[in-house]
Amino acid sequence: MFNIKKLNEYREGNRFEVKSAQGGLPSSIWETYSAFANTDGGIILLGATENADKSLSIVGVPNAEVRIKEFWDTVNNRQKVSVNILTNKDVYTADIDGKTIIVIEVPRAKRQDRPIYLNDNVFRATYRRNGEGDYRCSERAVRNLLRDADDTEGDSAVVEKLSLDALDKETIAGYRRVFENRKQGHAWIKLEDDEFLEKIKAIKFGENGKAHPTKAGLLMFGYDYKITDVFQEYFLDYREPFDPSGMRWRDRVTSGTGEWSGNLFDFYYRIASRLTADIRVPFALDKEGIRIDDTPMHKAMREALANALIHADYTERRGLVIEKRKWTITISNPGGLRMSKADAVKGGNSDPRNKALFGMFALVGIGERAGSGLYSIKKVWRDEKMPEPVLEEAFDPDRTILTLVARIDSVDENVGVNVGVNVGVKLSKTETNIFELIGNRQGMTVEKLSEFIGKDTRTIERGLKKLRESGLIERVGSDKSGEWKVKG
């Protein structure tokens, strides 16, 4: 059924396309079908046009039933469209002001069906949605989709070109200590390292009869210079900038320095404490009278870190980047989502990209709640009355980006702060939050600022106006495609 509220939600998320169908089905409808299916779904409206002010004019579709039959005939033609992911309820007519329109609701395709491509040409006719338009995927992006669709051994595959010397013995010893503390009395505790590593799928025997690391074992326990022999794009980066420009670092940890192993297990333990260092701990005692220093927010922050490490695509560019600023923590890992954003946040379904890695982390109590990570994080933030975490996808290179507002309530609304770059400018909490978020993230729109801060758009617009008049921020580019930036 036609739902105007749902339509408006899709419009706000750039998951909406209007097309005229006066002379038959427009040829561009198939590119949009492919793009929506390969991204996060969307609605195609046939029989309308979009005006310059973004309002819609309904023109109607002559012979709507004929056009619908034509649509079904084509979408079921495998030479034109690789897979039909629609059902009868997804394509229907609606009457508006006495005119008939056709509504096509395209869901996000299951990863096993992706990429959805056209004209029997996967590398030249696969599309995705980016902003308000459809774009043709690069060959690399298509190969990423094809790899995600493959359910074969994945990260449990053996790396026969490397020996067990590629694994750091200190990391293995550290992992085993954590395992023993959590699994006291477990039969694997007494095993030799080689036997233990084989049990957790960190090593396998190759066709030559010798033991070699698996891809997961290499990522978890390997030296980074050995990891990059297999995963050329592998890079881990944690940073805390001194200032909004991000040119100077208060703290930074990266792989590839030679100062530590550079593997995932060691990175997790180096970074988890840094991420949670500034979280307030209320005074509370357990049943034995011992102070509780671990809050739900601590656990949720560690869950967010584990999720990124487990779900990252280590063959994709730019590596895994975690940036902790005064107000926000952004965790950006290579690789897109393997399910829709709605399903990822809702929880209950687990589809880790790296199943063997997931198992290794779970054995030591890290990321062990299958399919509940993002749901748990969202619930904790809601319980703490913080703005909800924002989950985004970016493409080519494919990335999943989770932004957490970490300290939004630390400035009193009535007191405000003096901004160091312009001494004498007094800002309220809301204005300070706007200033910090613009400095922390690119592409912050009024709508996104409203979502992060929890204020209506008119309040955000007033804050932006004051910041601009105070010389603290500037608008770069046009009102439609530009963005706000911190001056100086």
C-alpha positions as CSV (number, residue, x, y, z in Angstrom):
1,M,0.0,0.0,0.0
2,F,1.1,3.5,-0.8
3,N,2.5,5.2,2.4
4,I,3.3,8.9,2.1
5,K,5.3,8.8,5.4
6,K,7.4,5.9,4.1
7,L,8.0,7.8,0.8
8,N,9.2,10.9,2.6
9,E,11.6,8.8,4.8
10,Y,13.0,7.3,1.6
11,R,13.3,10.8,0.0
12,E,15.3,12.1,3.0
13,G,17.7,9.2,2.7
14,N,18.2,9.6,-1.1
15,R,16.5,6.3,-1.7
16,F,13.8,7.7,-3.9
17,E,13.6,8.3,-7.7
18,V,10.8,9.8,-9.7
19,K,10.4,9.0,-13.5
20,S,8.0,10.0,-16.1
21,A,6.3,7.1,-18.0
22,Q,4.3,9.0,-20.5
23,G,5.8,7.2,-23.5
24,G,6.4,3.8,-21.8
25,L,8.9,2.6,-19.2
26,P,12.0,4.8,-19.1
27,S,15.2,2.9,-19.9
28,S,16.9,4.4,-16.9
29,I,14.5,2.5,-14.6
30,W,16.8,-0.6,-14.8
31,E,19.9,1.3,-13.7
32,T,17.9,2.6,-10.7
33,Y,16.6,-0.9,-9.9
34,S,20.2,-2.3,-9.9
35,A,21.5,0.6,-7.9
36,F,18.8,0.3,-5.2
37,A,19.1,-3.5,-5.0
38,N,22.9,-3.2,-4.6
39,T,22.8,-0.4,-2.0
40,D,20.0,-0.2,0.6
41,G,16.8,-0.4,-1.3
42,G,14.6,2.4,-2.5
43,I,11.3,3.5,-4.1
44,I,10.8,4.2,-7.8
45,L,7.8,6.4,-8.5
46,L,6.5,6.3,-12.1
47,G,4.2,9.1,-13.3
48,A,5.7,12.1,-11.5
49,T,8.3,14.8,-12.0
50,E,10.4,16.6,-9.4
51,N,10.4,20.4,-9.5
52,A,13.3,22.6,-8.8
53,D,12.1,23.2,-5.2
54,K,12.0,19.4,-4.7
55,S,8.2,19.3,-4.7
56,L,6.5,16.6,-6.9
57,S,4.1,17.1,-9.7
58,I,1.9,14.1,-10.5
59,V,1.4,13.6,-14.2
60,G,0.1,10.0,-14.1
61,V,0.9,6.9,-16.1
62,P,-1.3,6.2,-19.2
63,N,-2.2,2.5,-19.4
64,A,-0.7,1.7,-16.1
65,E,-1.6,-2.0,-16.2
66,V,0.2,-2.4,-19.5
67,R,3.3,-0.7,-18.1
68,I,3.3,-3.0,-15.1
69,K,3.1,-6.1,-17.3
70,E,6.0,-4.7,-19.4
71,F,7.9,-4.2,-16.2
72,W,7.4,-7.8,-15.0
73,D,8.3,-9.2,-18.4
74,T,11.6,-7.3,-18.4
75,V,12.6,-7.8,-14.8
76,N,12.1,-11.6,-15.2
77,N,14.2,-11.6,-18.4
78,R,17.6,-12.9,-17.2
79,Q,19.3,-11.4,-20.3
80,K,18.2,-8.0,-19.2
81,V,18.2,-8.3,-15.3
82,S,20.4,-10.8,-13.5
83,V,17.9,-11.5,-10.7
84,N,14.3,-10.5,-9.9
85,I,14.2,-9.8,-6.2
86,L,10.6,-8.3,-6.3
87,T,7.3,-9.9,-5.3
88,N,3.8,-8.8,-6.3
89,K,3.4,-6.6,-3.2
90,D,6.4,-4.5,-4.3
91,V,4.8,-3.2,-7.5
92,Y,1.4,-1.5,-7.4
93,T,-0.6,1.4,-8.5
94,A,-1.9,4.4,-6.5
95,D,-4.4,7.1,-7.3
96,I,-3.4,10.7,-6.5
97,D,-5.7,13.6,-7.4
98,G,-7.4,11.4,-10.0
99,K,-4.2,10.3,-11.6
100,T,-2.6,6.8,-11.6
101,I,1.0,6.4,-10.6
102,I,3.1,3.2,-10.3
103,V,5.1,2.5,-7.2
104,I,8.0,0.1,-7.2
105,E,9.6,-0.7,-3.8
106,V,13.0,-2.2,-4.4
107,P,14.5,-4.0,-1.3
108,R,18.2,-4.4,-0.7
109,A,19.2,-7.6,-2.4
110,K,20.5,-10.5,-0.3
111,R,24.3,-10.6,-0.5
112,Q,24.0,-14.0,-2.1
113,D,22.1,-12.4,-5.0
114,R,24.4,-9.4,-5.4
115,P,25.6,-7.9,-7.6
116,I,22.3,-7.2,-9.4
117,Y,23.4,-6.3,-12.9
118,L,22.0,-5.6,-16.4
119,N,22.4,-6.9,-19.9
120,D,24.2,-10.0,-18.9
121,N,27.3,-7.9,-18.2
122,V,28.3,-7.9,-14.5
123,F,31.5,-5.8,-14.8
124,R,30.0,-3.1,-17.1
125,A,26.4,-2.9,-15.9
126,T,26.3,-3.1,-12.1
127,Y,25.1,0.1,-10.4
128,R,24.9,1.5,-6.9
129,R,23.2,4.5,-5.3
130,N,25.4,7.4,-4.2
131,G,23.7,10.6,-3.1
132,E,20.9,11.3,-5.4
133,G,22.1,9.4,-8.4
134,D,23.0,6.0,-9.8
135,Y,26.5,5.3,-10.7
136,R,28.3,2.4,-12.5
137,C,30.4,0.3,-10.1
138,S,34.1,-0.1,-10.7
139,E,35.5,-3.5,-11.4
140,R,37.0,-3.6,-7.9
141,A,33.6,-2.8,-6.4
142,V,31.9,-5.6,-8.4
143,R,34.6,-8.1,-7.3
144,N,33.9,-7.1,-3.7
145,L,30.2,-7.9,-4.2
146,L,31.0,-11.2,-5.8
147,R,33.4,-12.1,-3.0
148,D,30.8,-11.3,-0.4
149,A,28.3,-13.5,-2.2
150,D,30.6,-16.4,-2.0
151,D,30.0,-18.7,1.0
152,T,33.0,-20.9,0.7
153,E,35.8,-21.2,3.3
154,G,36.7,-17.5,3.4
155,D,39.1,-16.5,6.1
156,S,39.5,-20.1,7.2
157,A,41.5,-20.7,4.0
158,V,45.0,-21.9,4.5
159,V,47.9,-19.6,3.4
160,E,50.4,-22.2,2.1
161,K,53.1,-19.6,1.1
162,L,53.7,-18.8,4.8
163,S,55.0,-20.9,7.6
164,L,54.1,-20.7,11.3
165,D,57.0,-18.3,11.7
166,A,54.6,-15.6,10.4
167,L,52.8,-15.8,13.8
168,D,53.9,-13.8,16.9
169,K,54.5,-16.2,19.8
170,E,53.9,-13.4,22.4
171,T,50.5,-12.7,20.9
172,I,49.6,-16.4,21.0
173,A,50.7,-16.6,24.6
174,G,48.6,-13.6,25.5
175,Y,45.6,-15.0,23.8
176,R,46.0,-18.3,25.6
177,R,46.3,-16.6,29.0
178,V,42.9,-14.8,28.3
179,F,41.4,-18.1,27.1
180,E,42.6,-20.0,30.2
181,N,41.2,-17.3,32.5
182,R,37.8,-17.5,30.8
183,K,37.7,-21.3,30.2
184,Q,39.2,-22.7,33.3
185,G,39.4,-26.5,33.1
186,H,38.9,-26.5,29.3
187,A,40.5,-29.5,27.6
188,W,42.4,-27.3,25.1
189,I,44.3,-25.5,27.8
190,K,46.9,-28.4,28.1
191,L,47.4,-28.6,24.3
192,E,50.7,-27.6,22.7
193,D,50.5,-24.4,20.7
194,D,50.2,-26.1,17.3
195,E,47.4,-28.3,18.5
196,F,45.6,-25.4,20.2
197,L,45.9,-23.2,17.1
198,E,44.5,-25.9,14.9
199,K,41.5,-26.3,17.2
200,I,40.7,-22.6,16.9
201,K,41.2,-22.6,13.1
202,A,44.3,-20.4,13.2
203,I,46.4,-23.0,11.4
204,K,45.7,-25.8,9.0
205,F,47.7,-28.5,7.2
206,G,48.2,-27.7,3.5
207,E,48.4,-30.1,0.6
208,N,52.2,-30.4,1.3
209,G,51.3,-32.0,4.7
210,K,52.8,-29.1,6.7
211,A,51.1,-26.6,9.0
212,H,50.4,-23.1,7.7
213,P,48.4,-20.1,9.0
214,T,44.9,-19.7,7.9
215,K,43.9,-16.2,6.8
216,A,42.1,-15.6,10.1
217,G,45.1,-17.0,12.1
218,L,47.4,-14.6,10.2
219,L,45.2,-11.6,10.9
220,M,44.8,-12.5,14.5
221,F,48.3,-13.5,15.5
222,G,50.6,-12.6,12.6
223,Y,53.3,-9.9,12.3
224,D,52.0,-7.1,10.2
225,Y,54.7,-7.3,7.7
226,K,53.7,-10.9,7.1
227,I,50.0,-10.0,7.0
228,T,50.6,-7.5,4.2
229,D,52.2,-10.3,2.1
230,V,48.6,-11.6,1.9
231,F,46.4,-8.6,2.5
232,Q,48.3,-5.8,0.7
233,E,45.8,-3.1,1.9
234,Y,45.9,-4.1,5.6
235,F,46.4,-1.2,7.9
236,L,45.2,-0.4,11.4
237,D,45.0,3.2,12.6
238,Y,43.8,4.7,15.9
239,R,44.2,8.4,16.4
240,E,43.2,11.2,18.8
241,P,43.7,14.6,17.2
242,F,44.6,17.7,19.2
243,D,42.5,20.0,17.0
244,P,39.6,19.8,14.5
245,S,41.9,19.9,11.5
246,G,43.4,16.6,12.6
247,M,46.9,17.8,11.8
248,R,48.4,17.0,15.2
249,W,48.0,13.9,17.3
250,R,47.4,13.6,21.1
251,D,47.7,9.8,20.7
252,R,48.2,7.6,17.7
253,V,48.6,3.8,17.2
254,T,49.2,2.3,13.8
255,S,50.3,-1.0,12.4
256,G,53.4,-1.1,10.3
257,T,55.7,0.8,12.8
258,G,57.7,-2.3,13.9
259,E,57.2,-1.2,17.5
260,W,54.6,-3.9,18.1
261,S,53.1,-6.9,16.3
262,G,50.5,-5.0,14.3
263,N,47.9,-7.9,14.5
264,L,44.2,-7.7,15.4
265,F,44.4,-9.3,18.8
266,D,47.1,-6.9,20.1
267,F,45.4,-4.0,18.4
268,Y,42.1,-4.8,20.2
269,Y,43.8,-4.7,23.7
270,R,45.8,-1.6,22.9
271,I,42.8,0.3,21.7
272,A,39.9,-0.9,23.9
273,S,41.3,0.9,27.0
274,R,41.9,4.1,25.1
275,L,38.3,4.1,23.7
276,T,36.8,3.7,27.2
277,A,39.3,5.9,29.2
278,D,37.0,9.0,29.4
279,I,33.7,7.2,30.2
280,R,32.4,8.3,33.5
281,V,32.0,5.5,36.1
282,P,29.3,6.0,38.7
283,F,29.9,4.8,42.2
284,A,28.4,1.3,42.5
285,L,29.3,-1.9,44.4
286,D,28.8,-5.5,43.5
287,K,27.4,-8.1,46.0
288,E,30.9,-8.6,47.5
289,G,31.3,-4.9,48.1
290,I,33.8,-4.4,45.3
291,R,33.5,-1.3,43.2
292,I,32.1,-1.9,39.7
293,D,34.4,-0.2,37.1
294,D,32.8,-1.6,34.0
295,T,29.6,0.0,32.8
296,P,27.3,-0.9,30.0
297,M,28.8,1.9,27.9
298,H,32.3,0.4,28.4
299,K,31.0,-2.9,27.2
300,A,29.2,-1.4,24.2
301,M,32.3,0.6,23.2
302,R,34.4,-2.6,23.2
303,E,31.6,-4.3,21.2
304,A,31.8,-1.6,18.6
305,L,35.6,-2.1,18.3
306,A,35.2,-5.9,18.0
307,N,32.5,-5.6,15.4
308,A,34.7,-3.5,13.2
309,L,37.6,-6.0,13.5
310,I,35.4,-9.0,12.8
311,H,33.4,-7.5,9.9
312,A,36.2,-5.7,8.1
313,D,37.2,-6.6,4.5
314,Y,41.0,-6.6,4.8
315,T,41.4,-6.7,1.0
316,E,39.8,-3.3,0.6
317,R,41.6,0.0,0.5
318,R,42.3,2.6,3.3
319,G,42.4,0.1,6.2
320,L,40.6,0.3,9.5
321,V,40.5,3.8,11.0
322,I,39.3,4.8,14.5
323,E,39.2,8.4,15.4
324,K,38.5,9.6,19.0
325,R,37.6,13.3,19.4
326,K,36.2,15.3,22.2
327,W,32.6,14.6,21.2
328,T,32.6,11.7,18.9
329,I,34.2,8.4,18.2
330,T,34.2,7.3,14.6
331,I,35.0,3.7,13.7
332,S,35.4,3.2,9.9
333,N,36.3,-0.2,8.6
334,P,36.9,-1.4,5.1
335,G,34.0,-3.3,3.5
336,G,30.3,-2.6,3.2
337,L,27.5,-4.1,5.2
338,R,26.4,-7.6,4.5
339,M,22.8,-6.9,5.3
340,S,20.6,-3.8,5.3
341,K,21.3,-1.1,7.9
342,A,17.8,-1.7,9.4
343,D,18.6,-5.4,9.9
344,A,22.1,-4.7,11.2
345,V,20.7,-2.3,13.9
346,K,17.7,-4.5,14.7
347,G,19.9,-7.4,15.6
348,G,19.2,-11.1,15.8
349,N,20.9,-12.0,12.6
350,S,24.6,-12.8,12.5
351,D,26.5,-12.7,9.2
352,P,30.2,-12.0,9.9
353,R,32.4,-11.5,7.0
354,N,35.2,-13.3,8.8
355,K,33.6,-16.3,10.5
356,A,36.9,-17.9,11.7
357,L,38.0,-14.6,13.2
358,F,34.6,-14.2,14.9
359,G,35.0,-17.6,16.5
360,M,38.5,-16.8,17.8
361,F,37.4,-13.5,19.4
362,A,34.3,-15.2,20.8
363,L,36.4,-17.9,22.5
364,V,37.9,-15.2,24.7
365,G,34.7,-13.3,25.3
366,I,35.1,-10.6,22.6
367,G,32.2,-9.9,20.3
368,E,30.5,-13.1,21.5
369,R,26.9,-12.0,21.2
370,A,26.2,-13.1,17.6
371,G,24.0,-10.7,15.7
372,S,23.4,-8.4,18.7
373,G,26.3,-6.0,18.6
374,L,24.8,-2.9,17.0
375,Y,21.5,-3.5,18.7
376,S,23.2,-3.6,22.1
377,I,25.2,-0.5,21.3
378,K,22.1,1.4,20.2
379,K,20.2,0.3,23.4
380,V,23.0,1.5,25.7
381,W,23.2,4.9,24.1
382,R,19.4,5.2,24.3
383,D,19.4,4.2,28.0
384,E,22.1,6.8,28.6
385,K,19.9,9.4,26.9
386,M,22.6,10.0,24.3
387,P,22.0,10.7,20.6
388,E,21.7,7.4,18.7
389,P,24.7,6.0,17.0
390,V,24.8,6.7,13.3
391,L,25.6,3.8,10.9
392,E,26.6,4.7,7.3
393,E,27.9,3.0,4.2
394,A,30.3,4.6,1.7
395,F,31.3,3.1,-1.6
396,D,34.3,2.7,-3.9
397,P,36.2,2.1,-1.7
398,D,33.5,0.3,0.3
399,R,33.4,1.3,4.0
400,T,31.1,0.9,7.0
401,I,31.2,3.9,9.3
402,L,29.8,4.0,12.9
403,T,29.8,7.3,14.7
404,L,29.2,7.4,18.4
405,V,28.5,10.7,20.3
406,A,30.6,10.1,23.4
407,R,30.5,13.2,25.6
408,I,27.6,15.4,24.4
409,D,26.4,16.3,27.9
410,S,29.7,17.5,29.3
411,V,29.0,21.2,28.7
412,D,26.3,23.0,30.7
413,E,23.8,24.7,28.5
414,N,23.7,27.8,30.6
415,V,27.4,28.2,31.0
416,G,28.8,27.7,27.6
417,V,32.4,27.8,26.6
418,N,35.0,30.2,25.3
419,V,36.2,28.9,21.9
420,G,40.0,29.0,21.8
421,V,40.3,29.9,18.1
422,N,38.2,33.1,18.8
423,V,38.6,34.1,22.4
424,G,35.6,36.0,23.7
425,V,32.9,34.1,21.7
426,K,30.6,32.5,24.2
427,L,28.8,29.4,23.0
428,S,25.9,27.4,24.5
429,K,26.2,23.6,24.8
430,T,24.2,23.2,21.5
431,E,26.4,25.7,19.6
432,T,29.5,24.0,21.1
433,N,28.3,20.6,19.9
434,I,27.6,21.9,16.4
435,F,31.1,23.4,16.3
436,E,32.8,20.2,17.5
437,L,30.8,18.0,15.1
438,I,31.6,20.1,12.1
439,G,35.2,20.0,13.0
440,N,35.1,16.2,13.6
441,R,33.2,15.0,10.5
442,Q,32.8,15.9,6.8
443,G,29.5,16.5,5.2
444,M,27.5,17.5,8.3
445,T,24.1,18.7,7.1
446,V,21.5,20.4,9.2
447,E,19.6,17.1,9.3
448,K,22.6,15.1,10.4
449,L,23.5,17.7,13.1
450,S,19.9,17.5,14.3
451,E,20.1,13.7,14.5
452,F,23.4,13.7,16.4
453,I,22.6,16.5,18.9
454,G,18.9,15.8,19.4
455,K,17.7,19.3,18.6
456,D,15.2,20.4,15.9
457,T,16.5,21.8,12.6
458,R,15.5,25.4,13.5
459,T,17.6,25.3,16.6
460,I,20.5,23.9,14.5
461,E,20.1,26.6,11.9
462,R,20.2,29.3,14.6
463,G,23.4,27.8,16.0
464,L,25.0,27.7,12.5
465,K,24.1,31.3,11.9
466,K,25.8,32.4,15.2
467,L,28.9,30.3,14.5
468,R,29.1,31.8,11.0
469,E,28.6,35.4,12.1
470,S,31.2,34.8,14.8
471,G,33.8,33.8,12.2
472,L,34.1,30.3,13.6
473,I,32.8,28.3,10.6
474,E,32.3,28.9,6.9
475,R,30.3,27.5,4.0
476,V,32.4,25.9,1.3
477,G,30.6,25.3,-2.0
478,S,26.9,25.8,-2.9
479,D,24.0,25.6,-0.5
480,K,23.0,22.2,-2.1
481,S,26.3,20.4,-2.5
482,G,28.6,22.3,-0.2
483,E,29.5,21.7,3.4
484,W,30.3,23.5,6.6
485,K,33.9,23.7,7.8
486,V,35.7,25.1,10.8
487,K,37.7,28.3,9.8
488,G,41.4,28.5,10.2
